[in-house]
Amino acid sequence: MHKVGIADTTFSRINMGKIAIDELKKNASLQIERYTVPGVKDLPVACKKLVEEKGCNIVMALGMPGSQEIDKICAHEASQGIIQAQLMTNTHIIEVFVHEDEAKDEKELAWLMERRTREHAQNVVKLLFHQEQLQREAGTGQRQGFADAGAIRQ
């Protein structure tokens, strides 16, 4: 049985880990291992530990960077660390960040955080069980959260 790691943060303004676990359980029979850390810069090591110490086959890194310039820098650093953790462990780590300033108000922010988390959880299931579905979706402008961009007509 596949094991999915969920790395989430206390800085996030909604419980992204709970949402991801709910969506994963709706779509597949999986073991789930959760590791919660304070903020996005703590996610790379959490993800690496989930792979190396807990035996996860794939990990979701869930976080909500703030809207200040320093938050954007921290999110970039966290992303670099997540990429490095992927390369060090040869394991997919699906980064699910929702920046606080992506939405016009708190209601839209909560909606976006839930939708992006659920759609990426569905991508995890596709990566594990339905690779052919991802291949069919290649080049179709899929987006997680807001509306898909769509393919460019050639």
C-alpha positions in Angstrom: 0.0 0.0 0.0 1.2 3.5 -0.9 2.1 5.9 1.9 1.5 9.6 1.4 3.2 12.2 3.6 1.5 15.4 4.6 3.7 18.2 5.7 1.8 21.3 6.8 2.3 24.4 8.9 0.8 26.2 11.9 1.3 29.5 10.1 -1.4 28.6 7.5 -4.7 30.2 8.3 -6.7 27.1 7.5 -6.0 23.4 8.2 -4.6 22.4 4.8 -3.4 19.1 6.2 -6.9 18.1 7.2 -8.3 19.0 3.8 -5.5 17.1 1.9 -6.1 14.0 4.1 -9.9 14.2 3.5 -9.4 14.4 -0.3 -6.9 11.6 -0.4 -9.1 9.3 1.5 -12.0 10.1 -0.8 -10.0 9.1 -3.8 -7.8 6.2 -2.9 -6.9 3.6 -0.2 -3.6 5.0 1.2 -1.6 5.1 4.4 -1.1 8.7 5.5 1.7 10.1 7.7 1.4 13.7 8.9 4.2 16.0 10.1 3.2 19.6 11.1 5.9 22.3 11.4 5.7 26.1 12.3 6.3 27.6 8.8 7.1 27.1 5.2 10.9 27.2 5.7 10.5 24.1 7.9 8.8 22.1 5.2 11.8 20.8 3.3 13.2 18.9 6.3 9.7 17.7 7.2 9.3 16.3 3.7 12.7 14.7 3.7 12.0 13.0 7.1 8.6 11.8 5.8 10.4 10.0 2.9 13.5 8.8 4.7 12.2 8.1 8.2 8.5 7.3 7.6 8.8 5.6 4.2 6.4 7.8 2.3 6.2 7.2 -1.5 5.1 10.8 -2.2 4.7 13.9 0.0 2.5 17.0 -0.1 4.1 20.2 1.2 1.3 22.5 2.3 1.9 26.1 3.3 0.5 29.7 3.2 3.2 32.3 2.8 2.2 35.8 3.9 1.8 38.8 1.8 4.9 40.8 2.8 8.1 40.9 0.7 10.0 38.9 3.3 7.2 36.2 3.1 7.8 35.9 -0.7 11.5 35.5 -0.1 10.9 32.8 2.6 8.5 31.0 0.2 11.2 31.0 -2.5 13.8 29.6 -0.1 11.3 27.0 1.0 10.6 26.0 -2.6 14.3 25.7 -3.3 14.6 23.4 -0.2 11.7 21.3 -1.3 13.2 20.9 -4.8 16.5 19.8 -3.1 14.6 17.3 -0.9 13.0 15.8 -4.0 16.4 15.4 -5.7 18.0 14.0 -2.6 15.2 11.4 -2.0 14.2 10.8 -5.7 10.6 11.3 -4.5 7.9 13.6 -5.7 7.1 16.4 -3.2 4.0 18.3 -4.4 4.3 21.9 -3.2 1.0 23.4 -2.4 1.5 27.0 -1.5 -1.2 29.6 -1.4 0.1 33.2 -1.0 -2.0 35.3 1.3 -2.2 38.0 -1.4 -3.5 35.8 -4.1 -7.1 36.4 -3.0 -9.1 39.6 -2.7 -10.5 38.8 0.8 -10.5 36.1 3.5 -13.5 34.3 2.0 -11.8 33.9 -1.3 -8.5 33.0 0.4 -10.2 30.2 2.3 -11.9 29.0 -0.9 -8.6 29.1 -2.8 -6.7 27.2 -0.1 -9.2 24.5 0.0 -9.6 24.1 -3.7 -5.8 24.2 -4.5 -5.2 21.6 -1.7 -7.9 19.3 -3.0 -6.8 19.5 -6.6 -3.2 18.8 -5.7 -4.3 15.8 -3.6 -6.1 14.6 -6.7 -2.8 15.0 -8.5 -1.1 12.9 -5.9 -3.6 10.1 -6.6 -3.0 10.5 -10.3 0.8 10.3 -9.9 0.5 7.1 -7.8 -2.3 5.3 -9.7 -3.3 7.0 -12.9 -0.2 8.2 -14.7 -2.1 7.8 -18.0 -4.6 10.4 -16.9 -1.8 12.9 -16.4 -0.4 12.1 -19.8 -3.9 12.9 -21.3 -3.9 16.2 -19.5 -0.4 17.2 -20.7 -0.5 20.6 -22.4 -4.0 21.4 -21.4 -3.2 24.4 -19.1 -4.4 22.8 -15.9 -4.3 25.1 -12.8 -4.9 24.2 -9.2 -7.2 26.7 -7.5 -8.4 29.2 -9.9 -9.8 28.3 -13.4 -7.6 26.3 -15.8 -5.8 28.4 -18.4 -6.6 25.9 -21.2 -4.5 24.8 -24.1 -3.2 27.1 -26.7 -4.7 26.3 -30.1 -2.1 25.5 -32.7 
